[in-house]
Amino acid sequence: PVHTLPDRPKNELARLKVDKASKLFKKYSYHSAIRIARQSLADEPSYNAYRIICLSSCALRDLANSKAAYDKLPAAQKRTMRAKCADMGFELYQ
């Protein structure tokens, strides 16, 4: 069975962490963005957190972690993630 996650967490603490991780990503603080996004996953898994981890890992050229987060995303979001990683000069999948 396919399990779907919320795009954004419903849990307030998880949502606050995802928002903070997103801001850190936009400030190029990729390690911190990953750390906070992972903390939000512990409160409530969400696609938003996995996207932040995927893109931050791409920026850090971390193939294992970018692929692990990418694999948690629904098919409809994967093309966008591949394109965004490619824009950063990182080929997620051929």
C-alpha positions, 0 to 999 in steps of 0.5 A: 500500500502506498502511504501518503504524507502531508505536503506540510505538517499539521503538527505545529512544532513540525510545521515551525521546524519545516519553516525554519529549515526552509529559511535556512535553505534559502540562506544557503545554510544547508547543513542546518536546514537538513538538521532542522528538517530531520527534526521535523520528520521526528515530529511529523513526516512531510513531503516538505521536509523531504524536499528540503533534505533532498535539495540541501543534500544536492547543494552539498553534493551528497548523493546518498542523502539526496537520493534517500529523501528523493525516494520518499517523494511522490512521482509528481514531485520528482521531476521538479527535484531533479530539475532543481538539483540539476540547476545547482549542477548536481545530477540526482538521477540520470 
